[in-house]
Structures are given as structure tokens and as C-alpha cells.
């Protein structure tokens, strides 16, 4: 049986569309065209919890290389020690201030405005109409 080398075949399956898209991007980063096929997960929702309905497809000629790459990516991601990862310092982080004098006046204006609206609603509700 001969198969066309450009025919799409399943290289892997995933539990979610996000996981499948991560696999696709990992393969594309290594110059292997890949596609996430999520139709089964969209139409057969009852199977999502029990199976891996999201498929990652590659060309038949790239199948072995794709499986090798996905295996190495998975192996590399397991060894991450997140306590050693430097995420950097946020540039827009400011120290929290508790000084009331630095708060804008709108902090006090909002409760006053709400109180005035409530008083107006009560006055309109209980005011007797002039006849």
C-alpha cells in the first residue's frame, strides 16, 4: 500500500484545543507544517472528558520527525523548576499607598452621589402630588 507523502496523518491527540494548538506551534517552530483538527471535540462533547478528541495532523513524510519533536518538547517541559524561573519585575508596579491625602476626591464623591440619588428617589416616591 503506497501513501502520498503529502497526505495528512495524525501525529498526536490532545485533551483540549489549547493543548493541540501548543503542539502545532511547537512543530511549526521547527519547520514542520501542522494543523489542529478539533471537529470531534466540537461536535462530540460527551467524549471530551473520556478521550483526546483534538488531533494534531502533519504530512505523512513528516510524521516520524513530528513525533520525535513532540516527545522531546514534552520531555523538556517536565524538567522546568518554576522556582528558578525569572519572570522579571513589572515596570508599572507601584508600591501601595495607604495615605488618605493622596486619594482623589472622586473616592468621596461616589458615595455622596449615590446618597443624593437615593434621597431623590425616596422624595419622588413619597411626595404627594399637588392637586
C-alpha positions as CSV (number, residue, x, y, z in Angstrom):
1,X,0.0,0.0,0.0
2,X,1.6,3.3,-1.1
3,X,0.6,6.5,0.5
4,X,1.1,10.0,-0.7
5,X,3.8,11.8,1.3
6,X,1.7,14.9,1.4
7,X,-1.4,13.2,2.9
8,X,-2.3,14.5,6.4
9,X,-2.0,11.9,9.2
10,X,-2.5,12.2,12.9
11,X,0.8,12.7,14.8
12,X,-0.8,13.2,18.3
13,X,-4.0,13.8,20.1
14,X,-4.8,16.3,22.8
15,X,-7.4,16.8,25.6
16,X,-8.1,20.4,24.6
17,X,-7.9,22.8,21.7
18,X,-5.4,24.8,23.6
19,X,-3.1,21.8,24.1
20,X,-3.4,20.9,20.4
21,X,-2.5,24.4,19.3
22,X,0.6,24.4,21.5
23,X,1.7,21.2,19.8
24,X,1.0,22.8,16.4
25,X,3.1,25.9,17.3
26,X,6.0,23.7,18.6
27,X,6.0,21.8,15.3
28,X,5.8,25.0,13.2
29,X,8.7,26.5,15.1
30,X,10.8,23.6,13.9
31,X,9.6,24.0,10.2
32,X,7.1,21.2,10.2
33,X,3.7,22.3,8.9
34,X,1.0,21.1,11.3
35,X,-2.7,21.5,11.8
36,X,-5.0,21.2,14.8
37,X,-8.3,19.4,13.9
38,X,-10.9,20.0,16.6
39,X,-14.1,18.9,14.9
40,X,-14.5,15.9,17.1
41,X,-14.2,17.9,20.2
42,X,-16.7,20.5,18.9
43,X,-19.4,18.0,17.9
44,X,-19.0,15.2,20.3
45,X,-18.8,17.0,23.7
46,X,-19.7,13.9,25.7
47,X,-16.4,12.3,24.6
48,X,-14.2,15.2,25.6
49,X,-13.9,14.0,29.2
50,X,-13.1,10.4,28.3
51,X,-10.9,10.8,25.2
52,X,-8.5,13.0,23.5
53,X,-10.6,14.2,20.6
54,X,-8.4,17.1,19.4
55,X,-6.0,15.8,16.8
56,X,-2.6,17.2,15.6
57,X,-2.1,16.4,11.9
58,X,1.1,16.6,9.8
59,X,2.1,15.4,6.4
60,X,2.9,11.7,6.1
61,X,6.5,12.4,5.3
62,X,6.9,14.5,8.4
63,X,5.3,12.0,10.8
64,X,8.3,10.5,12.4
65,X,10.1,13.8,12.8
66,X,6.9,15.3,14.3
67,X,6.5,12.6,16.9
68,X,10.2,12.9,17.8
69,X,9.9,16.7,18.2
70,X,6.7,16.4,20.3
71,X,8.4,13.8,22.5
72,X,11.4,16.0,23.1
73,X,9.2,19.0,23.8
74,X,7.2,17.1,26.3
75,X,10.4,15.7,28.0
76,X,11.9,19.2,28.2
77,X,8.8,20.8,29.7
78,X,8.7,18.3,32.6
79,X,12.1,19.4,34.0
80,X,11.1,23.0,34.5
81,X,11.8,24.2,38.0
82,X,9.4,27.1,38.3
83,X,11.1,28.4,41.5
84,X,14.2,29.2,39.4
85,X,12.3,30.9,36.5
86,X,13.0,34.7,36.5
87,X,9.8,36.4,35.3
88,X,11.3,39.8,35.7
89,X,10.0,42.8,37.6
90,X,6.9,44.6,36.3
91,X,7.8,48.1,35.2
92,X,4.4,49.6,36.1
93,X,4.3,48.1,39.6
94,X,4.0,50.9,42.2
95,X,4.1,50.5,46.0
96,X,0.8,50.5,47.6
97,X,0.0,53.7,49.5
98,X,-2.4,54.0,52.4
99,X,-2.2,57.7,52.9
100,X,-5.7,59.2,52.6
101,X,-4.4,62.5,51.4
102,X,-3.2,61.0,48.1
103,X,-6.6,59.7,47.2
104,X,-8.5,61.6,44.6
105,X,-11.7,63.4,45.6
106,X,-13.7,61.1,43.5
107,X,-13.3,58.5,46.2
108,X,-15.6,60.5,48.4
109,X,-17.8,61.9,45.6
110,X,-19.2,58.5,44.5
111,X,-20.9,57.7,47.9
112,X,-22.2,61.2,48.1
113,X,-23.7,61.0,44.6
114,X,-25.3,57.6,45.4
115,X,-26.8,59.1,48.6
116,X,-28.2,62.0,46.7
117,X,-29.8,59.8,44.1
118,X,-31.4,57.6,46.8
119,X,-32.8,60.7,48.6
120,X,-34.2,62.0,45.3
121,X,-35.8,58.6,44.6
122,X,-37.3,58.4,48.1
123,X,-38.6,62.0,47.8
124,X,-40.3,61.3,44.4
125,X,-41.8,58.1,45.8
126,X,-43.4,59.5,48.9
127,X,-44.1,63.1,47.8
128,X,-47.8,63.8,47.5
129,X,-48.8,65.2,44.1
130,X,-50.3,68.7,44.1
131,X,-53.9,68.8,43.1
